[in-house]
Amino acid sequence: MNSKGTFMRKYYGLFSLIFSFYIFFFYKFEETLTIIALFFAFYYWFEAPRGNFKIVSGLVLGALLLIVVGVIIIAVIAGLALRSLHYN
């Protein structure tokens, strides 16, 4: 008999991938859901056995991190550029 725990253990990577994609596409719309999805994505990613889904979900989380860091860096550069234009 397949229990719920066995099902979850078998598909950890898939659930991590789903939560990662939710964060990747919808992180601006609802902050509470984003925090919950981020928690579950990291939880499932750490608990998942090594495999393709773990690699892909890790790449999605890595891409999200790069996007967030990139947006922050671009915002800082744009702010400095606007400041220098304003004072010149």
Biopython code that builds the backbone (N, CA, C, O; Angstrom):
import numpy as np
from Bio.PDB.StructureBuilder import StructureBuilder

atoms = [
    (1, "MET", "N", (0.850, -1.179, 0.000)),
    (1, "MET", "CA", (0.000, 0.000, 0.000)),
    (1, "MET", "C", (0.895, 1.242, 0.000)),
    (1, "MET", "O", (1.822, 1.357, 0.802)),
    (2, "ASN", "N", (0.605, 2.147, -0.897)),
    (2, "ASN", "CA", (1.426, 3.346, -1.057)),
    (2, "ASN", "C", (0.914, 4.439, -0.124)),
    (2, "ASN", "O", (-0.180, 4.969, -0.320)),
    (3, "SER", "N", (1.699, 4.768, 0.874)),
    (3, "SER", "CA", (1.273, 5.814, 1.802)),
    (3, "SER", "C", (1.625, 7.183, 1.245)),
    (3, "SER", "O", (2.398, 7.306, 0.295)),
    (4, "LYS", "N", (1.049, 8.198, 1.848)),
    (4, "LYS", "CA", (1.299, 9.562, 1.390)),
    (4, "LYS", "C", (2.769, 9.945, 1.553)),
    (4, "LYS", "O", (3.321, 10.640, 0.700)),
    (5, "GLY", "N", (3.403, 9.505, 2.623)),
    (5, "GLY", "CA", (4.813, 9.811, 2.844)),
    (5, "GLY", "C", (5.706, 9.222, 1.768)),
    (5, "GLY", "O", (6.663, 9.861, 1.331)),
    (6, "THR", "N", (5.396, 7.996, 1.336)),
    (6, "THR", "CA", (6.180, 7.377, 0.273)),
    (6, "THR", "C", (6.004, 8.138, -1.028)),
    (6, "THR", "O", (6.968, 8.347, -1.764)),
    (7, "PHE", "N", (4.778, 8.554, -1.313)),
    (7, "PHE", "CA", (4.509, 9.334, -2.525)),
    (7, "PHE", "C", (5.292, 10.638, -2.507)),
    (7, "PHE", "O", (5.898, 11.018, -3.509)),
    (8, "MET", "N", (5.279, 11.323, -1.367)),
    (8, "MET", "CA", (5.993, 12.593, -1.266)),
    (8, "MET", "C", (7.495, 12.377, -1.415)),
    (8, "MET", "O", (8.166, 13.161, -2.087)),
    (9, "ARG", "N", (8.033, 11.323, -0.797)),
    (9, "ARG", "CA", (9.463, 11.062, -0.916)),
    (9, "ARG", "C", (9.855, 10.744, -2.348)),
    (9, "ARG", "O", (10.937, 11.117, -2.800)),
    (10, "LYS", "N", (8.979, 10.057, -3.056)),
    (10, "LYS", "CA", (9.282, 9.673, -4.430)),
    (10, "LYS", "C", (9.307, 10.885, -5.356)),
    (10, "LYS", "O", (10.066, 10.908, -6.324)),
    (11, "TYR", "N", (8.494, 11.878, -5.070)),
    (11, "TYR", "CA", (8.355, 13.021, -5.971)),
    (11, "TYR", "C", (8.825, 14.334, -5.349)),
    (11, "TYR", "O", (8.310, 15.395, -5.701)),
    (12, "TYR", "N", (9.787, 14.286, -4.436)),
    (12, "TYR", "CA", (10.322, 15.507, -3.826)),
    (12, "TYR", "C", (10.797, 16.495, -4.884)),
    (12, "TYR", "O", (10.469, 17.680, -4.829)),
    (13, "GLY", "N", (11.566, 16.005, -5.840)),
    (13, "GLY", "CA", (12.122, 16.889, -6.862)),
    (13, "GLY", "C", (11.047, 17.546, -7.693)),
    (13, "GLY", "O", (11.166, 18.717, -8.054)),
    (14, "LEU", "N", (9.984, 16.796, -8.004)),
    (14, "LEU", "CA", (8.892, 17.358, -8.801)),
    (14, "LEU", "C", (8.195, 18.480, -8.044)),
    (14, "LEU", "O", (7.910, 19.531, -8.618)),
    (15, "PHE", "N", (7.919, 18.267, -6.760)),
    (15, "PHE", "CA", (7.293, 19.323, -5.968)),
    (15, "PHE", "C", (8.220, 20.527, -5.842)),
    (15, "PHE", "O", (7.759, 21.668, -5.882)),
    (16, "SER", "N", (9.506, 20.287, -5.691)),
    (16, "SER", "CA", (10.467, 21.384, -5.632)),
    (16, "SER", "C", (10.450, 22.176, -6.922)),
    (16, "SER", "O", (10.502, 23.405, -6.903)),
    (17, "LEU", "N", (10.379, 21.470, -8.050)),
    (17, "LEU", "CA", (10.343, 22.135, -9.348)),
    (17, "LEU", "C", (9.084, 22.981, -9.492)),
    (17, "LEU", "O", (9.142, 24.103, -9.995)),
    (18, "ILE", "N", (7.946, 22.448, -9.052)),
    (18, "ILE", "CA", (6.687, 23.197, -9.143)),
    (18, "ILE", "C", (6.764, 24.462, -8.296)),
    (18, "ILE", "O", (6.407, 25.540, -8.772)),
    (19, "PHE", "N", (7.217, 24.352, -7.064)),
    (19, "PHE", "CA", (7.329, 25.531, -6.211)),
    (19, "PHE", "C", (8.360, 26.511, -6.754)),
    (19, "PHE", "O", (8.180, 27.723, -6.638)),
    (20, "SER", "N", (9.441, 26.000, -7.347)),
    (20, "SER", "CA", (10.450, 26.881, -7.924)),
    (20, "SER", "C", (9.878, 27.676, -9.086)),
    (20, "SER", "O", (10.130, 28.874, -9.207)),
    (21, "PHE", "N", (9.104, 27.008, -9.946)),
    (21, "PHE", "CA", (8.488, 27.722, -11.061)),
    (21, "PHE", "C", (7.465, 28.735, -10.568)),
    (21, "PHE", "O", (7.339, 29.817, -11.141)),
    (22, "TYR", "N", (6.724, 28.392, -9.497)),
    (22, "TYR", "CA", (5.795, 29.367, -8.933)),
    (22, "TYR", "C", (6.545, 30.619, -8.499)),
    (22, "TYR", "O", (6.123, 31.737, -8.796)),
    (23, "ILE", "N", (7.657, 30.431, -7.797)),
    (23, "ILE", "CA", (8.443, 31.576, -7.344)),
    (23, "ILE", "C", (8.985, 32.352, -8.538)),
    (23, "ILE", "O", (8.977, 33.583, -8.547)),
    (24, "PHE", "N", (9.457, 31.618, -9.546)),
    (24, "PHE", "CA", (10.093, 32.239, -10.707)),
    (24, "PHE", "C", (9.110, 33.136, -11.457)),
    (24, "PHE", "O", (9.486, 34.221, -11.902)),
    (25, "PHE", "N", (7.845, 32.696, -11.606)),
    (25, "PHE", "CA", (6.901, 33.443, -12.431)),
    (25, "PHE", "C", (5.970, 34.361, -11.645)),
    (25, "PHE", "O", (5.540, 35.383, -12.179)),
    (26, "PHE", "N", (5.645, 34.031, -10.397)),
    (26, "PHE", "CA", (4.594, 34.760, -9.694)),
    (26, "PHE", "C", (5.062, 35.405, -8.401)),
    (26, "PHE", "O", (4.234, 35.701, -7.539)),
    (27, "TYR", "N", (6.355, 35.633, -8.236)),
    (27, "TYR", "CA", (6.853, 36.094, -6.941)),
    (27, "TYR", "C", (6.409, 37.507, -6.597)),
    (27, "TYR", "O", (6.487, 37.889, -5.430)),
    (28, "LYS", "N", (5.945, 38.305, -7.563)),
    (28, "LYS", "CA", (5.558, 39.684, -7.281)),
    (28, "LYS", "C", (4.101, 39.819, -6.847)),
    (28, "LYS", "O", (3.724, 40.855, -6.299)),
    (29, "PHE", "N", (3.281, 38.808, -7.075)),
    (29, "PHE", "CA", (1.847, 38.984, -6.919)),
    (29, "PHE", "C", (1.356, 38.847, -5.481)),
    (29, "PHE", "O", (0.487, 39.608, -5.056)),
    (30, "GLU", "N", (1.884, 37.912, -4.742)),
    (30, "GLU", "CA", (1.389, 37.662, -3.385)),
    (30, "GLU", "C", (2.557, 37.303, -2.487)),
    (30, "GLU", "O", (3.179, 36.254, -2.650)),
    (31, "GLU", "N", (2.853, 38.180, -1.538)),
    (31, "GLU", "CA", (4.042, 37.984, -0.707)),
    (31, "GLU", "C", (3.928, 36.777, 0.210)),
    (31, "GLU", "O", (4.900, 36.041, 0.381)),
    (32, "THR", "N", (2.761, 36.561, 0.801)),
    (32, "THR", "CA", (2.602, 35.440, 1.723)),
    (32, "THR", "C", (2.783, 34.113, 1.001)),
    (32, "THR", "O", (3.492, 33.230, 1.485)),
    (33, "LEU", "N", (2.141, 33.971, -0.161)),
    (33, "LEU", "CA", (2.281, 32.735, -0.926)),
    (33, "LEU", "C", (3.710, 32.537, -1.397)),
    (33, "LEU", "O", (4.188, 31.406, -1.480)),
    (34, "THR", "N", (4.391, 33.627, -1.703)),
    (34, "THR", "CA", (5.781, 33.528, -2.147)),
    (34, "THR", "C", (6.670, 33.006, -1.028)),
    (34, "THR", "O", (7.534, 32.162, -1.267)),
    (35, "ILE", "N", (6.468, 33.498, 0.190)),
    (35, "ILE", "CA", (7.263, 33.020, 1.326)),
    (35, "ILE", "C", (7.012, 31.533, 1.565)),
    (35, "ILE", "O", (7.949, 30.770, 1.802)),
    (36, "ILE", "N", (5.745, 31.126, 1.503)),
    (36, "ILE", "CA", (5.411, 29.710, 1.690)),
    (36, "ILE", "C", (6.027, 28.864, 0.580)),
    (36, "ILE", "O", (6.600, 27.808, 0.847)),
    (37, "ALA", "N", (5.909, 29.331, -0.673)),
    (37, "ALA", "CA", (6.458, 28.575, -1.798)),
    (37, "ALA", "C", (7.973, 28.490, -1.715)),
    (37, "ALA", "O", (8.557, 27.453, -2.029)),
    (38, "LEU", "N", (8.609, 29.574, -1.295)),
    (38, "LEU", "CA", (10.067, 29.566, -1.165)),
    (38, "LEU", "C", (10.505, 28.564, -0.098)),
    (38, "LEU", "O", (11.466, 27.818, -0.290)),
    (39, "PHE", "N", (9.785, 28.557, 1.033)),
    (39, "PHE", "CA", (10.100, 27.602, 2.092)),
    (39, "PHE", "C", (9.979, 26.167, 1.587)),
    (39, "PHE", "O", (10.881, 25.354, 1.786)),
    (40, "PHE", "N", (8.852, 25.860, 0.929)),
    (40, "PHE", "CA", (8.647, 24.499, 0.452)),
    (40, "PHE", "C", (9.614, 24.128, -0.662)),
    (40, "PHE", "O", (10.044, 22.978, -0.747)),
    (41, "ALA", "N", (9.963, 25.089, -1.523)),
    (41, "ALA", "CA", (10.910, 24.791, -2.600)),
    (41, "ALA", "C", (12.261, 24.400, -2.023)),
    (41, "ALA", "O", (12.857, 23.413, -2.453)),
    (42, "PHE", "N", (12.747, 25.164, -1.054)),
    (42, "PHE", "CA", (14.026, 24.814, -0.441)),
    (42, "PHE", "C", (13.931, 23.515, 0.355)),
    (42, "PHE", "O", (14.853, 22.700, 0.337)),
    (43, "TYR", "N", (12.809, 23.327, 1.054)),
    (43, "TYR", "CA", (12.641, 22.097, 1.834)),
    (43, "TYR", "C", (12.660, 20.871, 0.923)),
    (43, "TYR", "O", (13.388, 19.910, 1.169)),
    (44, "TYR", "N", (11.845, 20.921, -0.136)),
    (44, "TYR", "CA", (11.788, 19.780, -1.044)),
    (44, "TYR", "C", (13.106, 19.589, -1.779)),
    (44, "TYR", "O", (13.508, 18.459, -2.054)),
    (45, "TRP", "N", (13.785, 20.702, -2.103)),
    (45, "TRP", "CA", (15.049, 20.587, -2.823)),
    (45, "TRP", "C", (16.099, 19.902, -1.955)),
    (45, "TRP", "O", (16.850, 19.055, -2.439)),
    (46, "PHE", "N", (16.154, 20.266, -0.673)),
    (46, "PHE", "CA", (17.135, 19.638, 0.216)),
    (46, "PHE", "C", (16.790, 18.178, 0.503)),
    (46, "PHE", "O", (17.690, 17.359, 0.683)),
    (47, "GLU", "N", (15.508, 17.844, 0.548)),
    (47, "GLU", "CA", (15.094, 16.484, 0.870)),
    (47, "GLU", "C", (15.099, 15.564, -0.345)),
    (47, "GLU", "O", (15.063, 14.343, -0.191)),
    (48, "ALA", "N", (15.143, 16.122, -1.535)),
    (48, "ALA", "CA", (15.044, 15.304, -2.745)),
    (48, "ALA", "C", (16.297, 14.462, -2.924)),
    (48, "ALA", "O", (17.399, 14.902, -2.597)),
    (49, "PRO", "N", (16.130, 13.258, -3.440)),
    (49, "PRO", "CA", (17.312, 12.482, -3.805)),
    (49, "PRO", "C", (17.976, 13.101, -5.032)),
    (49, "PRO", "O", (17.346, 13.847, -5.781)),
    (50, "ARG", "N", (19.231, 12.787, -5.224)),
    (50, "ARG", "CA", (19.934, 13.322, -6.397)),
    (50, "ARG", "C", (19.266, 12.812, -7.667)),
    (50, "ARG", "O", (18.971, 11.624, -7.798)),
    (51, "GLY", "N", (19.036, 13.717, -8.582)),
    (51, "GLY", "CA", (18.407, 13.323, -9.835)),
    (51, "GLY", "C", (18.146, 14.538, -10.698)),
    (51, "GLY", "O", (18.527, 15.657, -10.356)),
    (52, "ASN", "N", (17.492, 14.302, -11.824)),
    (52, "ASN", "CA", (17.262, 15.378, -12.790)),
    (52, "ASN", "C", (16.401, 16.494, -12.220)),
    (52, "ASN", "O", (16.701, 17.670, -12.428)),
    (53, "PHE", "N", (15.327, 16.143, -11.498)),
    (53, "PHE", "CA", (14.444, 17.178, -10.969)),
    (53, "PHE", "C", (15.167, 18.055, -9.958)),
    (53, "PHE", "O", (14.926, 19.260, -9.901)),
    (54, "LYS", "N", (16.050, 17.465, -9.162)),
    (54, "LYS", "CA", (16.792, 18.257, -8.183)),
    (54, "LYS", "C", (17.725, 19.219, -8.895)),
    (54, "LYS", "O", (17.864, 20.369, -8.478)),
    (55, "ILE", "N", (18.360, 18.767, -9.957)),
    (55, "ILE", "CA", (19.257, 19.640, -10.709)),
    (55, "ILE", "C", (18.479, 20.774, -11.355)),
    (55, "ILE", "O", (18.890, 21.932, -11.282)),
    (56, "VAL", "N", (17.347, 20.446, -11.990)),
    (56, "VAL", "CA", (16.558, 21.468, -12.685)),
    (56, "VAL", "C", (15.990, 22.472, -11.696)),
    (56, "VAL", "O", (16.045, 23.676, -11.944)),
    (57, "SER", "N", (15.440, 21.996, -10.571)),
    (57, "SER", "CA", (14.875, 22.932, -9.600)),
    (57, "SER", "C", (15.967, 23.792, -8.986)),
    (57, "SER", "O", (15.743, 24.963, -8.683)),
    (58, "GLY", "N", (17.151, 23.213, -8.801)),
    (58, "GLY", "CA", (18.272, 24.015, -8.319)),
    (58, "GLY", "C", (18.660, 25.088, -9.316)),
    (58, "GLY", "O", (19.000, 26.207, -8.931)),
    (59, "LEU", "N", (18.612, 24.750, -10.608)),
    (59, "LEU", "CA", (18.912, 25.744, -11.638)),
    (59, "LEU", "C", (17.870, 26.852, -11.653)),
    (59, "LEU", "O", (18.211, 28.020, -11.840)),
    (60, "VAL", "N", (16.594, 26.494, -11.456)),
    (60, "VAL", "CA", (15.539, 27.512, -11.440)),
    (60, "VAL", "C", (15.725, 28.439, -10.247)),
    (60, "VAL", "O", (15.601, 29.657, -10.381)),
    (61, "LEU", "N", (16.025, 27.869, -9.072)),
    (61, "LEU", "CA", (16.271, 28.714, -7.901)),
    (61, "LEU", "C", (17.517, 29.571, -8.103)),
    (61, "LEU", "O", (17.551, 30.729, -7.688)),
    (62, "GLY", "N", (18.536, 29.004, -8.738)),
    (62, "GLY", "CA", (19.735, 29.785, -9.041)),
    (62, "GLY", "C", (19.445, 30.915, -10.011)),
    (62, "GLY", "O", (19.962, 32.021, -9.857)),
    (63, "ALA", "N", (18.610, 30.633, -11.022)),
    (63, "ALA", "CA", (18.237, 31.680, -11.979)),
    (63, "ALA", "C", (17.446, 32.780, -11.287)),
    (63, "ALA", "O", (17.635, 33.960, -11.581)),
    (64, "LEU", "N", (16.561, 32.399, -10.369)),
    (64, "LEU", "CA", (15.804, 33.400, -9.618)),
    (64, "LEU", "C", (16.736, 34.270, -8.794)),
    (64, "LEU", "O", (16.571, 35.489, -8.744)),
    (65, "LEU", "N", (17.711, 33.653, -8.150)),
    (65, "LEU", "CA", (18.678, 34.411, -7.360)),
    (65, "LEU", "C", (19.469, 35.370, -8.239)),
    (65, "LEU", "O", (19.693, 36.519, -7.861)),
    (66, "LEU", "N", (19.895, 34.899, -9.420)),
    (66, "LEU", "CA", (20.625, 35.772, -10.343)),
    (66, "LEU", "C", (19.762, 36.932, -10.815)),
    (66, "LEU", "O", (20.246, 38.056, -10.949)),
    (67, "ILE", "N", (18.474, 36.662, -11.069)),
    (67, "ILE", "CA", (17.573, 37.733, -11.508)),
    (67, "ILE", "C", (17.422, 38.775, -10.409)),
    (67, "ILE", "O", (17.501, 39.974, -10.676)),
    (68, "VAL", "N", (17.207, 38.328, -9.176)),
    (68, "VAL", "CA", (17.036, 39.270, -8.064)),
    (68, "VAL", "C", (18.299, 40.098, -7.860)),
    (68, "VAL", "O", (18.225, 41.318, -7.713)),
    (69, "VAL", "N", (19.457, 39.442, -7.850)),
    (69, "VAL", "CA", (20.718, 40.167, -7.680)),
    (69, "VAL", "C", (20.952, 41.096, -8.859)),
    (69, "VAL", "O", (21.410, 42.224, -8.676)),
    (70, "GLY", "N", (20.642, 40.635, -10.075)),
    (70, "GLY", "CA", (20.798, 41.475, -11.262)),
    (70, "GLY", "C", (19.920, 42.705, -11.224)),
    (70, "GLY", "O", (20.360, 43.795, -11.587)),
    (71, "VAL", "N", (18.676, 42.543, -10.785)),
    (71, "VAL", "CA", (17.766, 43.691, -10.689)),
    (71, "VAL", "C", (18.287, 44.693, -9.666)),
    (71, "VAL", "O", (18.227, 45.901, -9.895)),
    (72, "ILE", "N", (18.794, 44.203, -8.547)),
    (72, "ILE", "CA", (19.336, 45.106, -7.527)),
    (72, "ILE", "C", (20.545, 45.859, -8.068)),
    (72, "ILE", "O", (20.657, 47.070, -7.877)),
    (73, "ILE", "N", (21.449, 45.154, -8.741)),
    (73, "ILE", "CA", (22.643, 45.812, -9.289)),
    (73, "ILE", "C", (22.262, 46.835, -10.348)),
    (73, "ILE", "O", (22.801, 47.942, -10.358)),
    (74, "ILE", "N", (21.333, 46.480, -11.248)),
    (74, "ILE", "CA", (20.898, 47.418, -12.290)),
    (74, "ILE", "C", (20.224, 48.632, -11.667)),
    (74, "ILE", "O", (20.428, 49.755, -12.128)),
    (75, "ALA", "N", (19.415, 48.420, -10.614)),
    (75, "ALA", "CA", (18.757, 49.547, -9.952)),
    (75, "ALA", "C", (19.780, 50.480, -9.315)),
    (75, "ALA", "O", (19.631, 51.700, -9.380)),
    (76, "VAL", "N", (20.812, 49.918, -8.704)),
    (76, "VAL", "CA", (21.855, 50.752, -8.090)),
    (76, "VAL", "C", (22.603, 51.538, -9.155)),
    (76, "VAL", "O", (22.850, 52.732, -8.987)),
    (77, "ILE", "N", (22.969, 50.873, -10.261)),
    (77, "ILE", "CA", (23.684, 51.568, -11.337)),
    (77, "ILE", "C", (22.813, 52.657, -11.949)),
    (77, "ILE", "O", (23.290, 53.761, -12.210)),
    (78, "ALA", "N", (21.532, 52.350, -12.181)),
    (78, "ALA", "CA", (20.628, 53.351, -12.751)),
    (78, "ALA", "C", (20.441, 54.522, -11.791)),
    (78, "ALA", "O", (20.387, 55.674, -12.220)),
    (79, "GLY", "N", (20.341, 54.232, -10.500)),
    (79, "GLY", "CA", (20.208, 55.308, -9.518)),
    (79, "GLY", "C", (21.426, 56.205, -9.485)),
    (79, "GLY", "O", (21.301, 57.427, -9.405)),
    (80, "LEU", "N", (22.611, 55.603, -9.547)),
    (80, "LEU", "CA", (23.837, 56.409, -9.573)),
    (80, "LEU", "C", (23.931, 57.230, -10.858)),
    (80, "LEU", "O", (24.374, 58.378, -10.835)),
    (81, "ALA", "N", (23.515, 56.637, -11.975)),
    (81, "ALA", "CA", (23.553, 57.371, -13.247)),
    (81, "ALA", "C", (22.585, 58.551, -13.223)),
    (81, "ALA", "O", (22.935, 59.647, -13.663)),
    (82, "LEU", "N", (21.386, 58.340, -12.717)),
    (82, "LEU", "CA", (20.416, 59.436, -12.635)),
    (82, "LEU", "C", (20.894, 60.520, -11.674)),
    (82, "LEU", "O", (20.681, 61.709, -11.913)),
    (83, "ARG", "N", (21.532, 60.109, -10.601)),
    (83, "ARG", "CA", (22.054, 61.082, -9.642)),
    (83, "ARG", "C", (23.147, 61.932, -10.285)),
    (83, "ARG", "O", (23.183, 63.148, -10.099)),
    (84, "SER", "N", (24.040, 61.288, -11.042)),
    (84, "SER", "CA", (25.112, 62.055, -11.681)),
    (84, "SER", "C", (24.559, 62.975, -12.763)),
    (84, "SER", "O", (25.073, 64.076, -12.958)),
    (85, "LEU", "N", (23.518, 62.537, -13.471)),
    (85, "LEU", "CA", (22.898, 63.410, -14.475)),
    (85, "LEU", "C", (22.206, 64.598, -13.814)),
    (85, "LEU", "O", (22.219, 65.710, -14.342)),
    (86, "HIS", "N", (21.605, 64.350, -12.659)),
    (86, "HIS", "CA", (20.880, 65.412, -11.965)),
    (86, "HIS", "C", (21.832, 66.499, -11.460)),
    (86, "HIS", "O", (21.500, 67.684, -11.508)),
    (87, "TYR", "N", (22.996, 66.107, -10.985)),
    (87, "TYR", "CA", (23.929, 67.082, -10.417)),
    (87, "TYR", "C", (24.867, 67.691, -11.449)),
    (87, "TYR", "O", (25.638, 68.587, -11.105)),
    (88, "ASN", "N", (24.833, 67.238, -12.707)),
    (88, "ASN", "CA", (25.709, 67.816, -13.743)),
    (88, "ASN", "C", (24.997, 68.787, -14.617)),
    (88, "ASN", "O", (25.599, 69.353, -15.530)),
]
sb = StructureBuilder()
sb.init_structure("model")
sb.init_model(0)
sb.init_chain("A")
sb.init_seg("    ")
for serial, (resi, resn, name, xyz) in enumerate(atoms, 1):
    if name == "N":
        sb.init_residue(resn, " ", resi, " ")
    sb.init_atom(name, np.array(xyz, "f"), 0.0, 1.0, " ", f" {name:<3s}", serial, name[0])
structure = sb.get_structure()
